[in-house]
Amino acid sequence: MNLNMGEAYIMNSPNTSVDDQMGADKLYREGLEFDTRTAQGVLTEDMPKQQTKTTVDPALMRMAEERDY
């Protein structure tokens, strides 16, 4: 598809319409370059999650209780 809007295209603009295909009917979809499915195995499994910190940090609760403003 030629997207170069040259002089010939501009001078011919009254003779064409916005509804013209302009090459859109010649487009095609290429095949996939790779398979998108994942193999089920150790690389796709989640690690067991262990909580390393408390849900709310105690320092945050101390700051919320401070009334020295």
C-alpha positions in Angstrom: 0.0 0.0 0.0 1.5 3.3 -1.0 1.1 5.9 1.7 3.1 8.5 -0.2 0.6 11.2 -0.9 2.3 12.7 -3.9 1.3 15.3 -6.4 -0.7 12.9 -8.5 -2.7 11.7 -5.5 -3.5 15.2 -4.4 -4.5 16.4 -7.8 -6.7 13.4 -8.3 -8.4 13.8 -4.9 -11.7 15.2 -6.3 -12.1 11.9 -8.3 -11.8 9.6 -5.4 -13.9 8.9 -2.2 -13.2 8.2 1.4 -15.1 4.9 0.9 -12.5 3.6 -1.7 -10.6 0.5 -0.5 -7.3 2.0 -1.5 -5.6 -1.4 -1.1 -7.2 -2.4 2.1 -8.7 -5.5 0.4 -5.2 -6.7 -0.4 -4.1 -6.9 3.3 -3.5 -10.4 4.8 -2.7 -11.7 8.2 0.6 -13.6 8.6 0.8 -16.7 10.7 2.2 -16.8 14.2 6.0 -16.7 14.6 5.9 -18.9 17.7 3.5 -21.0 19.7 1.8 -19.0 22.5 0.9 -22.1 24.7 3.0 -22.7 27.8 4.2 -26.1 28.8 3.0 -27.2 32.3 6.1 -27.8 34.3 8.4 -26.5 37.0 9.1 -23.3 35.2 5.5 -22.2 35.1 4.6 -23.2 38.7 4.5 -20.5 41.4 6.9 -20.6 44.3 5.3 -21.1 47.7 4.6 -17.7 49.2 5.8 -17.0 52.7 4.9 -13.7 54.4 8.1 -12.0 55.5 6.6 -8.9 57.0 3.5 -8.2 59.1 0.5 -7.0 57.2 0.6 -3.5 58.8 4.0 -2.3 60.0 3.9 -1.4 63.8 5.8 1.9 63.0 2.8 2.9 60.9 0.4 2.3 63.8 2.6 4.3 66.1 2.6 7.2 63.6 -1.2 7.0 63.4 -1.5 7.2 67.2 0.8 10.3 67.5 -1.2 13.3 68.6 1.6 15.9 68.8 0.6 18.1 65.9 
